[in-house]
Amino acid sequence: MRRDTFLKSLAALAAAGALPLTARAAANIKLMIPANPGGGWDSTGRALGKAMIDGKLADAVSYDNKGGAAGVLGLAQFVNASKGDPNALMVMGAVMVGGIIGGKPPVNLSQATPIARLTSEYNVFVLPANSPFKTFGDVIAQLKKDPGSVKWGGGSRGSTEHIAAAMIAREVGVDPAKINYVAFRGGGEATAAILGGNVTIGGSGYSEFAEYITTGRMRAIGVTSSARLKGIDVPTLKEQGVNVDIGNWRGVYGAPGITDAQRKQLTDLVLATVKTKSWQEAQTKNAWTPAVLAGPAFATFVDDEFARLRAVMVKSGMI
């Protein structure tokens, strides 16, 4: 076969997606981040995109932030605008599952294509540095005295920190319906509210607050893990007599209507990305726990999470 004929054939195969990702030109990935800049989904999406570029797994990555309703607004845009697009990815996680359960929106995750879980992370609760409260026990005492006076700041309603706040209230004998939860559209907004003293207590993944905890602008008073996090000297809620243990996780979905072959290509891309040095460095920097799960096992995991979180939210009086 003549060289020019061979190259034309190769290009045609690549255009048709018949070659594996490693053998064809890397894609221009479009990443939907269903939250405003500054939060966990945003940092996850941008770290993932950077790792794709650094690892030469993609030619370009573009980002689209669409915050609100625990990621459901971004999900709706992704589902409606990305049908059949083999280069589209959306960051998602436990927060979106909780938002769908609590909000019952017309759009659902089942309309998109599960690709992989990436990380897991526990929530940390913090106080502003100038807070009159010093410990988690101080906050609980005030919560029992006057539930509405304690403003809990965090992500959208249905987020893991919202669920945790409701679970905490129930565990200490306070009606979860009486908690004063202030929802923000993104981690940046929540952080600003905490630093400004506009909420009593804030909750999110440790990575979002690490800088402020280290510099003393926030005081970490409890984590929602069953045991203390490695390298982080913050007591668990259980240590402090509140039996609450709830984790967060993040993953990615593909567009609706992609073929099995396109789904495999996207999955292979993501699995290759999480092995890069760039992604490993991001995990260490942000204290993310690796929790990679792909294929049918990830789809089953998400179904199980819907059932688990629905049960927790019912028990906590949220729905």
C-alpha positions in Angstrom: 0.0 0.0 0.0 1.3 3.5 -0.9 2.2 5.6 2.1 -0.2 8.4 1.3 -3.0 5.8 0.9 -2.1 4.3 4.2 -2.1 7.6 6.0 -5.5 8.5 4.5 -6.9 5.2 5.7 -5.4 5.8 9.2 -7.0 9.2 9.4 -10.4 7.8 8.3 -10.2 5.1 11.0 -9.3 7.6 13.6 -12.1 9.9 12.6 -14.5 7.1 12.9 -13.2 6.2 16.4 -12.1 2.7 15.2 -8.6 3.1 16.7 -7.9 3.0 20.5 -7.2 6.3 22.2 -3.5 5.7 22.4 -3.3 5.2 18.6 -5.3 8.2 17.4 -5.2 12.0 17.9 -6.2 12.9 21.4 -9.6 14.4 21.7 -10.7 17.9 22.6 -12.5 17.2 25.9 -15.4 19.3 27.0 -15.8 19.2 30.8 -19.0 20.2 32.5 -18.4 21.3 36.1 -21.9 21.6 37.7 -20.8 24.1 40.3 -19.4 27.6 40.6 -15.6 28.0 40.7 -13.7 27.4 43.9 -15.3 24.2 45.2 -14.5 20.5 45.2 -16.1 19.7 41.9 -14.3 22.6 40.3 -10.9 21.6 41.7 -11.5 18.0 40.7 -12.5 18.8 37.1 -9.6 21.2 36.6 -7.1 18.8 38.1 -8.5 16.0 35.8 -8.2 18.3 32.7 -4.7 19.4 33.6 -3.6 15.8 34.1 -5.0 14.9 30.6 -3.0 17.7 29.0 0.1 17.1 31.1 -0.1 13.4 30.2 -0.6 14.2 26.5 -3.9 12.3 26.7 -5.9 15.2 25.3 -5.1 18.0 22.9 -7.3 20.5 24.7 -9.8 20.6 27.6 -12.5 23.3 27.9 -14.5 23.9 31.1 -18.0 25.0 31.6 -19.1 25.9 35.2 -22.8 25.8 35.8 -23.7 25.9 39.5 -26.9 25.5 41.4 -29.3 22.9 42.9 -26.6 20.5 44.0 -25.3 20.2 40.5 -28.7 19.4 38.9 -28.7 22.6 36.8 -25.4 21.6 35.3 -26.7 18.0 34.8 -29.7 19.3 32.9 -27.5 21.4 30.6 -25.2 18.5 30.1 -28.0 16.1 29.3 -29.7 18.4 26.9 -26.6 19.9 25.1 -24.2 16.9 24.9 -26.3 14.1 23.5 -24.1 11.7 21.5 -20.9 13.7 22.1 -18.1 11.2 22.7 -15.8 14.0 24.0 -18.0 15.3 26.8 -17.5 14.6 30.5 -19.3 15.8 33.6 -18.0 15.9 37.1 -20.5 14.6 39.7 -20.7 12.8 43.0 -22.5 12.1 46.2 -23.7 15.7 46.4 -25.6 15.4 43.1 -27.2 12.1 44.2 -28.4 13.9 47.4 -29.7 16.8 45.4 -31.6 14.6 43.0 -33.2 12.7 45.9 -34.2 15.8 47.8 -35.2 18.0 44.9 -36.9 15.4 42.6 -35.9 17.3 39.4 -37.2 16.4 35.9 -33.7 15.3 34.9 -31.8 12.3 36.4 -28.4 10.8 36.2 -29.8 7.7 34.5 -30.0 10.0 31.3 -26.2 10.3 31.2 -23.5 7.6 31.0 -21.6 6.4 34.0 -17.8 6.4 33.4 -15.8 6.2 36.7 -15.6 7.1 40.3 -12.3 9.0 41.1 -11.9 9.9 44.8 -13.5 9.8 48.2 -13.3 12.5 50.8 -14.8 13.2 54.2 -16.3 16.5 55.3 -14.6 18.7 57.9 -16.6 21.2 60.0 -14.9 24.5 60.7 -15.4 27.7 62.7 -14.3 31.2 61.7 -11.1 32.1 63.5 -12.9 34.8 65.5 -15.9 32.6 66.5 -17.0 32.8 70.1 -17.2 29.0 70.0 -14.0 27.0 70.4 -15.1 23.3 70.1 -17.7 21.1 68.4 -19.2 20.7 71.9 -19.8 24.4 72.1 -21.7 24.4 68.8 -23.8 21.4 69.9 -24.7 23.2 73.2 -25.9 26.2 71.3 -27.8 24.0 68.8 -29.7 22.4 71.7 -30.4 25.7 73.3 -31.6 27.5 70.1 -31.4 25.5 66.9 -32.2 28.4 64.6 -29.3 30.5 66.0 -26.7 28.1 64.6 -26.2 28.9 60.9 -24.7 25.9 59.0 -22.9 26.9 55.8 -22.2 24.5 53.0 -23.0 23.4 49.5 -26.4 23.0 47.9 -29.3 21.5 49.8 -28.9 17.7 49.7 -25.1 18.0 49.8 -23.2 15.7 52.1 -22.5 18.5 54.6 -26.3 19.3 54.6 -27.1 15.6 55.3 -24.4 15.5 58.0 -25.9 18.6 59.7 -29.3 17.0 59.8 -27.8 13.7 61.1 -25.9 15.6 63.8 -29.1 17.4 64.9 -31.0 14.1 65.1 -28.2 12.4 67.1 -28.1 15.2 69.7 -31.9 15.3 70.1 -32.7 18.3 68.0 -35.5 18.2 65.3 -33.6 18.2 61.9 -36.3 20.3 60.5 -35.3 23.1 62.8 -31.7 23.4 61.6 -30.7 26.7 59.9 -28.8 25.5 56.9 -27.5 28.1 54.5 -26.8 26.7 51.0 -24.3 28.1 48.6 -23.9 27.5 44.9 -20.2 26.9 45.1 -17.3 26.3 47.5 -15.9 29.8 46.9 -19.1 31.4 48.1 -19.3 29.1 51.2 -15.6 29.8 52.1 -16.2 33.6 51.8 -19.2 33.3 54.1 -17.3 31.4 56.7 -14.3 33.7 56.7 -16.6 36.7 56.9 -18.4 35.2 60.0 -21.7 35.2 58.1 -22.4 31.6 59.2 -21.7 29.9 62.5 -20.1 26.8 61.2 -19.1 25.6 57.8 -18.7 22.1 56.3 -17.0 20.8 53.1 -14.2 18.5 52.0 -11.0 19.0 53.8 -9.2 20.1 50.6 -11.4 23.1 50.2 -10.5 24.5 53.7 -7.0 23.2 54.1 -5.3 26.5 53.2 -7.4 28.4 55.7 -7.0 25.8 58.5 -3.2 25.8 58.0 -3.0 29.6 58.2 -5.3 29.9 61.2 -8.2 31.6 59.5 -10.5 28.7 60.2 -10.6 26.3 63.2 -11.3 22.7 62.3 -13.4 21.1 65.0 -14.6 17.7 63.5 -14.5 15.3 60.6 -17.3 13.0 59.5 -15.0 9.9 59.2 -15.0 6.8 61.4 -11.4 7.3 62.3 -9.0 10.3 62.2 -7.7 11.2 58.7 -4.1 10.4 58.1 -1.9 13.4 58.7 -4.8 15.6 59.8 -5.1 16.3 63.5 -8.8 16.8 63.7 -11.1 14.7 66.0 -13.9 12.8 64.5 -17.5 13.5 65.4 -17.7 10.0 67.0 -14.8 10.8 69.3 -16.9 13.7 70.5 -19.9 11.7 71.3 -21.9 12.2 68.1 -22.4 9.0 66.1 -22.2 10.4 62.6 -20.1 8.9 59.8 -20.7 10.0 56.2 -18.3 10.3 53.3 -18.2 12.1 50.0 -17.1 10.8 46.6 -16.6 12.3 43.2 -16.7 10.8 39.7 -17.4 11.5 36.1 -20.2 10.7 33.6 -20.3 10.8 29.8 -23.0 12.2 27.6 -26.3 10.5 26.9 -26.5 8.3 23.8 -22.8 7.5 23.2 -22.0 4.1 21.9 -20.4 1.3 23.9 -17.2 1.8 22.0 -17.2 5.5 22.8 -17.9 4.8 26.4 -15.0 2.5 26.6 -12.7 5.1 25.0 -13.8 7.7 27.5 -13.3 5.2 30.4 -9.9 4.3 29.1 -9.0 8.0 28.9 -10.1 8.6 32.5 -8.3 5.5 33.8 -5.1 6.5 32.0 -5.4 10.1 33.4 -5.6 9.0 37.1 -2.3 7.2 36.6 -0.5 10.3 35.6 2.0 12.1 37.8 -0.1 15.3 37.5 -3.2 13.6 38.9 -1.2 11.8 41.7 0.2 15.2 42.7 -3.3 16.7 42.8 -4.5 13.9 45.0 -1.7 14.4 47.5 -2.1 18.2 47.5 -5.9 18.0 48.1 -5.9 15.0 50.5 -8.2 13.1 48.2 -8.4 9.4 48.8 -8.1 7.3 45.6 -11.3 5.4 45.0 -11.2 4.5 41.3 -14.1 2.3 40.2 -15.2 2.0 36.5 -17.5 -0.1 34.2 -20.7 -1.8 35.4 -19.4 -1.8 39.0 -19.5 2.0 39.1 -23.1 2.1 37.7 -24.1 -0.4 40.4 -22.4 1.7 43.0 -24.3 4.8 42.0 -27.6 2.9 42.2 -26.7 1.7 45.7 -25.8 5.2 46.7 -29.2 6.5 45.7 -30.8 3.8 48.0 -28.3 4.5 50.9 -28.6 8.3 50.8 -32.4 8.2 50.5 -32.5 6.0 53.6 -30.2 8.4 55.5 -32.2 11.5 54.4 -35.5 9.9 55.4 -34.1 8.9 58.8 -32.7 12.4 59.3 -36.0 14.0 58.5 -34.9 15.7 55.3 -37.5 14.0 53.1 
